[in-house]
Amino acid sequence: MTSHNGNGAPGGNKKIILVTGATGNQGGAAAARLLAAGWRVRALTRDPASRAARALAAAGAEVTAGDLDDPGSLQAAADGAYGVFSVQQGALSSPPVRVEDEVRRGRNVVDAAAVAGAEHLVYVSVADADRATGAAAFESKREIEQYIRRSGMPATILRPVSFMDNYADPAFGIQTGALVTPLAPDVPEQMIALGDIGEFVALAFANPARYLGTAVAIAGDELTPPQTAQALSQANGQHIRRVQIPVEAVRQHHSDLADAVSYLNGHGGYGADIAAARALHRGLRTFGAWLAEPGRARLAALLGSSRVASRLSARSRHERRRHHRDHRRQLGDRAGGGTPLPGRRRTRGDRGTVAGTPGSRRRRRTWPPSPAHRRRR
C-alpha cells in the first residue's frame, strides 16, 4: 500500500494532480477536495482570468491555460503530474457538445497523460456507460472508456448518476414552483452530490491499490419524481408540484436528452449499487442530507430570488397602472374634468362627479351638458 503523508497525498512530498474542467461542476468539486486533501492541484482552464479560475488560485491551485482541443497545451499542462483528472462536457451539457468532439477531447487527455508519464488517470464517465444504451450521452463516454483501456493507461473510471445540485440550478425551473420532468413517475432517479464526486476522486488518487483498474458506479440516493417533489417542498416550506411532460415533447427540442430519458424510463433508471458506493465512502449524502446542507441554502436563495423578482414585477405593474391613472386624471382635468378618457368605457362616474388630481377639490360637472348636445352628436 502506498504510504500517505499527513495531508492525504501519497508519499512524503505533495504530488501534482492536473484537473481538467477545473472551473466546471465536477472539475471544480474535484479540485476543491484534492486541495483540501493536501494535493498540489494544477487547474486547467481556457481562461485563467475568469472569476472561477481566480477563486481556484486563491484557494491554492496552480492555474494554467490550456484547451482540450489543443494536444500541445494538454501535454505541457500534464508535464510532471502524478495524476490527471479527466472530464468533458457532452451531449447533455449547455450548450450540447457533439459526440465526436467529446470523444476527441477525452482521447486527447488520455494521450497527454501517457506522454507525460502520469501514474494515475481518473476519468469521470456516467453510470451505465458499460451498456449499449443507444443514447449519445452514454455512448460517447463508453467510447472514451474503451480508448482508455486500449491505451494501457493506469486508470480509474468513476460513473456518477444525476446531480442533486441540478435542483438548485435555475435552468431546472424549481423557482417556478414546479418540478417539470419527462421521467416516469414510478422510475427512481439515482442522484449524487457534486461534493461526493469530489470525494471519490480524492479517494481514488489516495488509494491507487484499491482503485486502479476499476470502474465504480457512484450514487447516494434514489427517489421517484413524486418523492423528489415532496422532499423539495418539505425542505423549503413551499409546495413544489410535479409536472409530467411526454418524452416526445422533449424530443422536439433536445433529441439526445429524449434518448437518455427513454433509456432510463425503459430500464427502471440507472443501475448503480448505492450500498456498494456507500461502503467506499461512508459520508455519501442522501438527497435529504444534501437538502439540509448545502442544498437548503442554495434552494432558498433560488426561490427567494424568484419571489423577489415576482414582487418587483408586481410592483412594476402597479406603478405603471398608477402612472396611467394619474395621467388620465390630468387629461380629464384639462378637458374640463368630465370628459371620458380615451380607451375607457363611459360609466356613471363619467356622467356625475369627477375627482381632479390628488389634492384638488372635487367638482361637479354634468356630462353631456345638454340634450341638444346629444342630438348634435
C-alpha positions as CSV (number, residue, x, y, z in Angstrom):
1,M,0.0,0.0,0.0
2,T,1.3,3.4,-0.9
3,S,2.3,5.4,2.1
4,H,0.5,8.7,2.8
5,N,1.6,11.9,4.4
6,G,-0.4,13.7,6.9
7,N,-2.3,15.7,4.4
8,G,-3.6,12.8,2.4
9,A,-1.3,12.9,-0.6
10,P,0.8,9.8,-1.3
11,G,4.5,9.8,-0.4
12,G,6.5,12.3,1.6
13,N,6.0,15.2,-0.8
14,K,2.9,16.7,-2.3
15,K,2.3,15.4,-5.8
16,I,0.7,17.2,-8.7
17,I,-2.8,16.4,-10.0
18,L,-3.8,18.0,-13.2
19,V,-7.5,18.8,-13.1
20,T,-9.3,19.3,-16.4
21,G,-12.6,21.2,-16.4
22,A,-11.4,22.8,-13.2
23,T,-13.9,25.7,-13.4
24,G,-16.8,23.4,-14.1
25,N,-19.1,21.5,-11.8
26,Q,-17.3,18.1,-11.5
27,G,-13.8,19.5,-12.1
28,G,-14.4,22.2,-9.5
29,A,-15.6,19.7,-7.0
30,A,-12.6,17.5,-7.7
31,A,-10.2,20.5,-7.4
32,A,-11.7,21.6,-4.1
33,R,-11.5,18.2,-2.5
34,L,-8.0,17.5,-3.7
35,L,-6.8,20.8,-2.4
36,A,-8.4,20.0,1.0
37,A,-6.6,16.6,1.0
38,G,-3.3,18.3,0.5
39,W,-2.5,17.6,-3.1
40,R,-0.9,20.1,-5.4
41,V,-3.7,20.9,-7.9
42,R,-2.9,22.2,-11.3
43,A,-6.1,23.6,-12.6
44,L,-6.6,23.6,-16.4
45,T,-8.8,26.3,-17.9
46,R,-9.1,28.2,-21.1
47,D,-9.4,31.5,-19.3
48,P,-7.1,31.9,-16.2
49,A,-8.6,35.4,-15.7
50,S,-12.1,34.1,-15.1
51,R,-13.7,34.5,-11.7
52,A,-13.8,30.8,-11.1
53,A,-10.1,30.5,-12.1
54,R,-9.2,33.3,-9.8
55,A,-11.0,31.6,-6.9
56,L,-9.1,28.4,-7.5
57,A,-5.8,30.3,-7.5
58,A,-6.9,32.0,-4.2
59,A,-7.6,28.5,-2.8
60,G,-4.1,27.4,-3.6
61,A,-4.3,25.9,-7.1
62,E,-1.8,26.4,-9.8
63,V,-4.0,27.8,-12.6
64,T,-2.7,27.0,-16.1
65,A,-4.1,27.9,-19.5
66,G,-5.0,25.0,-21.9
67,D,-7.6,23.7,-24.2
68,L,-8.8,20.1,-24.7
69,D,-8.7,20.7,-28.4
70,D,-5.0,21.6,-28.2
71,P,-2.9,18.5,-27.5
72,G,0.2,20.6,-27.1
73,S,-1.3,22.7,-24.3
74,L,-2.5,19.5,-22.6
75,Q,0.9,17.8,-22.7
76,A,2.5,20.9,-21.3
77,A,0.0,21.1,-18.5
78,A,0.4,17.4,-17.7
79,D,4.2,17.6,-17.6
80,G,5.4,16.4,-14.1
81,A,1.9,15.5,-12.9
82,Y,1.5,12.3,-10.8
83,G,-2.2,12.1,-11.8
84,V,-4.7,13.5,-14.2
85,F,-8.4,14.1,-13.6
86,S,-10.4,14.0,-16.8
87,V,-13.9,15.2,-17.5
88,Q,-15.5,16.5,-20.7
89,Q,-18.8,18.3,-21.5
90,G,-21.1,16.1,-23.5
91,A,-24.5,15.9,-25.3
92,L,-26.5,16.9,-22.2
93,S,-24.3,20.0,-21.5
94,S,-25.4,23.5,-22.1
95,P,-24.7,24.1,-24.9
96,P,-24.6,20.5,-26.1
97,V,-21.4,19.1,-27.3
98,R,-21.2,16.8,-30.4
99,V,-20.3,13.2,-29.7
100,E,-17.2,13.3,-31.9
101,D,-16.0,16.5,-30.2
102,E,-16.4,15.0,-26.7
103,V,-14.7,11.7,-27.7
104,R,-11.8,13.6,-29.3
105,R,-11.2,15.7,-26.2
106,G,-11.4,12.7,-24.0
107,R,-8.7,10.9,-26.1
108,N,-6.5,14.0,-26.1
109,V,-6.4,14.0,-22.3
110,V,-5.5,10.3,-22.2
111,D,-2.7,10.8,-24.7
112,A,-1.4,13.8,-22.8
113,A,-1.3,11.8,-19.6
114,A,0.5,9.0,-21.3
115,V,3.1,11.3,-22.9
116,A,3.7,13.0,-19.5
117,G,4.2,9.6,-17.8
118,A,1.4,10.2,-15.3
119,E,0.8,7.3,-13.0
120,H,-2.9,7.5,-12.5
121,L,-5.8,8.8,-14.6
122,V,-9.2,9.3,-13.1
123,Y,-11.9,9.6,-15.7
124,V,-15.5,10.7,-14.9
125,S,-17.9,8.9,-17.1
126,V,-21.6,8.1,-16.5
127,A,-23.5,5.3,-14.9
128,D,-24.5,2.6,-17.4
129,A,-21.8,3.6,-19.9
130,D,-20.8,0.0,-20.0
131,R,-24.2,-0.9,-21.6
132,A,-25.3,-0.4,-25.1
133,T,-27.9,2.3,-24.4
134,G,-28.2,3.8,-27.9
135,A,-28.2,7.3,-26.3
136,A,-25.4,9.7,-27.3
137,A,-24.9,11.0,-23.8
138,F,-23.9,7.5,-22.7
139,E,-22.2,6.2,-25.9
140,S,-19.7,9.0,-26.1
141,K,-18.4,8.2,-22.6
142,R,-18.4,4.5,-23.5
143,E,-16.1,5.2,-26.4
144,I,-13.7,7.2,-24.1
145,E,-13.7,4.3,-21.6
146,Q,-12.8,1.8,-24.3
147,Y,-10.0,4.1,-25.5
148,I,-8.6,4.3,-22.0
149,R,-8.5,0.5,-21.8
150,R,-6.8,0.1,-25.2
151,S,-4.2,2.7,-24.3
152,G,-2.9,0.8,-21.3
153,M,-3.0,3.9,-19.2
154,P,-3.3,3.2,-15.4
155,A,-6.8,4.5,-14.7
156,T,-9.9,4.6,-12.5
157,I,-13.3,5.2,-14.1
158,L,-16.0,6.8,-11.9
159,R,-19.5,6.6,-13.2
160,P,-21.8,9.1,-11.5
161,V,-25.5,9.4,-11.9
162,S,-27.7,12.6,-11.9
163,F,-26.5,15.5,-9.8
164,M,-28.5,16.6,-6.7
165,D,-27.1,20.1,-7.3
166,N,-29.1,20.3,-10.6
167,Y,-32.2,21.1,-8.5
168,A,-30.5,24.4,-7.4
169,D,-29.8,25.4,-10.9
170,P,-32.3,28.0,-12.3
171,A,-32.3,26.1,-15.6
172,F,-34.3,23.3,-13.8
173,G,-37.1,25.8,-13.1
174,I,-37.8,24.8,-9.4
175,Q,-38.2,28.5,-8.7
176,T,-41.4,28.4,-10.8
177,G,-42.9,26.1,-8.2
178,A,-42.9,23.1,-10.4
179,L,-40.7,20.0,-11.0
180,V,-41.1,19.5,-14.7
181,T,-39.8,16.1,-15.8
182,P,-40.1,13.5,-18.5
183,L,-39.1,10.8,-16.1
184,A,-41.9,8.3,-15.5
185,P,-43.4,8.7,-12.0
186,D,-42.5,5.2,-10.9
187,V,-38.9,5.3,-12.1
188,P,-36.4,6.2,-9.4
189,E,-33.8,8.8,-10.3
190,Q,-30.5,7.9,-8.8
191,M,-28.6,11.0,-7.6
192,I,-25.3,12.1,-6.2
193,A,-24.0,15.4,-4.7
194,L,-21.2,17.1,-6.7
195,G,-19.2,17.3,-3.5
196,D,-19.3,13.5,-3.2
197,I,-17.9,13.1,-6.7
198,G,-15.0,15.2,-5.5
199,E,-14.7,12.8,-2.5
200,F,-14.5,9.8,-4.7
201,V,-11.9,11.5,-6.9
202,A,-9.7,12.1,-3.9
203,L,-10.2,8.6,-2.6
204,A,-9.2,7.1,-5.9
205,F,-5.9,9.1,-6.1
206,A,-5.1,8.5,-2.4
207,N,-5.7,4.7,-2.7
208,P,-4.4,3.5,-6.1
209,A,-4.1,-0.1,-4.9
210,R,-7.8,-0.1,-4.3
211,Y,-9.0,1.9,-7.3
212,L,-6.6,1.4,-10.2
213,G,-8.1,-0.7,-13.0
214,T,-11.6,-0.4,-11.6
215,A,-14.9,1.2,-12.8
216,V,-17.1,2.4,-10.0
217,A,-20.7,3.5,-10.3
218,I,-21.5,6.1,-7.7
219,A,-24.8,7.2,-6.3
220,G,-26.0,8.5,-2.9
221,D,-29.8,8.1,-3.2
222,E,-32.7,7.3,-5.5
223,L,-36.2,8.9,-5.5
224,T,-39.1,8.8,-7.9
225,P,-40.2,12.2,-9.2
226,P,-43.1,12.5,-6.8
227,Q,-40.8,11.7,-3.9
228,T,-38.3,14.3,-5.1
229,A,-41.0,17.0,-5.4
230,Q,-42.2,16.1,-1.9
231,A,-38.7,16.4,-0.5
232,L,-38.1,19.7,-2.2
233,S,-41.4,21.0,-0.8
234,Q,-40.7,19.9,2.8
235,A,-37.1,21.3,2.7
236,N,-38.2,24.8,1.6
237,G,-41.7,25.1,3.0
238,Q,-43.0,25.8,-0.4
239,H,-45.2,23.5,-2.4
240,I,-43.4,22.1,-5.5
241,R,-45.8,20.3,-7.8
242,R,-44.7,17.6,-10.2
243,V,-45.5,18.2,-13.8
244,Q,-45.1,15.2,-16.2
245,I,-44.2,16.0,-19.8
246,P,-44.1,13.5,-22.6
247,V,-40.7,12.3,-23.8
248,E,-41.7,13.1,-27.4
249,A,-42.3,16.7,-26.4
250,V,-38.7,16.8,-25.1
251,R,-37.5,15.3,-28.4
252,Q,-38.8,18.2,-30.4
253,H,-36.2,20.4,-28.6
254,H,-33.4,18.0,-27.5
255,S,-33.3,14.6,-29.1
256,D,-30.2,13.5,-27.1
257,L,-32.0,14.2,-23.8
258,A,-35.1,12.4,-25.0
259,D,-32.9,9.4,-25.9
260,A,-31.3,9.3,-22.5
261,V,-34.7,9.7,-20.7
262,S,-36.2,6.9,-22.9
263,Y,-33.4,4.6,-21.9
264,L,-33.9,5.4,-18.2
265,N,-37.6,5.0,-18.3
266,G,-37.3,1.7,-20.2
267,H,-34.7,0.3,-17.8
268,G,-36.0,1.5,-14.4
269,G,-33.4,4.2,-14.0
270,Y,-29.6,3.9,-13.5
271,G,-28.2,0.7,-12.2
272,A,-25.7,2.0,-9.6
273,D,-25.2,-0.1,-6.4
274,I,-25.8,2.6,-3.7
275,A,-24.9,0.3,-0.9
276,A,-21.5,-0.6,-2.5
277,A,-20.8,3.1,-3.1
278,R,-21.6,3.9,0.5
279,A,-19.2,1.2,1.7
280,L,-16.4,3.0,-0.1
281,H,-17.4,6.5,1.1
282,R,-19.4,6.3,4.3
283,G,-20.2,10.0,4.3
284,L,-22.0,9.7,1.0
285,R,-25.0,12.0,1.2
286,T,-28.7,11.1,0.7
287,F,-30.9,13.7,-1.0
288,G,-32.3,14.7,2.4
289,A,-28.7,15.3,3.7
290,W,-27.9,17.4,0.7
291,L,-31.1,19.4,1.1
292,A,-30.1,20.0,4.7
293,E,-26.7,21.3,3.7
294,P,-25.7,22.8,1.3
295,G,-28.8,22.4,-0.8
296,R,-31.2,24.2,1.5
297,A,-29.3,27.5,1.4
298,R,-28.9,27.3,-2.4
299,L,-32.5,26.5,-3.0
300,A,-33.7,29.2,-0.5
301,A,-31.6,31.7,-2.5
302,L,-33.1,30.4,-5.7
303,L,-36.7,30.5,-4.5
304,G,-36.1,33.8,-2.7
305,S,-34.7,35.5,-5.8
306,S,-37.8,34.2,-7.6
307,R,-40.1,35.7,-5.0
308,V,-38.3,39.0,-5.1
309,A,-38.5,39.1,-8.9
310,S,-42.2,38.3,-8.7
311,R,-42.7,41.1,-6.1
312,L,-40.7,43.5,-8.3
313,S,-42.7,42.6,-11.3
314,A,-46.0,43.1,-9.4
315,R,-44.7,46.4,-8.1
316,S,-43.8,47.5,-11.6
317,R,-47.2,46.6,-12.9
318,H,-48.8,48.6,-10.0
319,E,-46.6,51.6,-10.8
320,R,-47.5,51.5,-14.4
321,R,-51.2,51.4,-13.6
322,R,-50.9,54.3,-11.2
323,H,-48.9,56.3,-13.7
324,H,-51.6,55.7,-16.4
325,R,-54.4,56.5,-13.9
326,D,-52.8,59.8,-12.8
327,H,-52.1,60.7,-16.4
328,R,-55.7,60.1,-17.4
329,R,-56.9,62.2,-14.4
330,Q,-54.7,65.1,-15.6
331,L,-56.0,64.8,-19.1
332,G,-59.5,64.8,-17.7
333,D,-58.9,68.0,-15.8
334,R,-57.5,69.7,-18.9
335,A,-60.6,68.6,-20.8
336,G,-63.0,70.1,-18.2
337,G,-62.9,67.3,-15.7
338,G,-65.8,65.3,-17.0
339,T,-64.5,64.2,-20.4
340,P,-64.5,60.4,-20.8
341,L,-60.8,59.5,-21.3
342,P,-59.6,57.6,-24.4
343,G,-59.6,53.9,-24.0
344,R,-62.0,53.8,-21.1
345,R,-65.7,52.9,-21.3
346,R,-68.0,55.7,-20.1
347,T,-69.5,54.8,-16.8
348,R,-72.0,56.5,-14.4
349,G,-68.9,58.2,-12.8
350,D,-68.2,59.9,-16.1
351,R,-71.7,61.4,-16.1
352,G,-71.6,62.7,-12.5
353,T,-68.8,63.9,-10.2
354,V,-65.2,63.5,-11.3
355,A,-62.3,63.8,-8.9
356,G,-59.4,66.0,-10.1
357,T,-55.7,65.4,-9.5
358,P,-54.7,64.3,-6.0
359,G,-55.3,67.1,-3.5
360,S,-57.7,69.1,-5.7
361,R,-61.3,69.9,-4.8
362,R,-64.0,67.6,-6.0
363,R,-66.0,69.4,-8.7
364,R,-69.4,68.5,-10.0
365,R,-69.8,68.6,-13.8
366,T,-72.6,67.3,-16.0
367,W,-71.9,65.2,-19.0
368,P,-73.3,65.5,-21.6
369,P,-74.0,69.3,-20.9
370,S,-77.5,69.3,-22.6
371,P,-79.9,67.3,-24.6
372,A,-79.1,69.5,-27.6
373,H,-75.5,68.4,-27.4
374,R,-76.6,64.7,-27.5
375,R,-78.7,65.4,-30.6
376,R,-75.8,67.2,-32.4
377,R,-73.6,64.1,-31.9
